[in-house]
């Protein structure tokens, strides 16, 4: 995942490792964070209500 503006995205190797771990997960875990950018984005998500977060993502994606 990329945080606001796509700055400092996770390296492809980091994402690949997380995807491999997720595909081979034997437990009931459903969510896997990929790098510091995802940590920041998901922390932002936790601090906002749905409407605010979705509005921010839409604004980010539109330009």
Secondary structure by P-SEA (a helix, b strand, c coil): cccccccccccaaaaaaaaaaaaacccccccccccaaaaaaaaaaaaccaaaaaaaaaaaaac
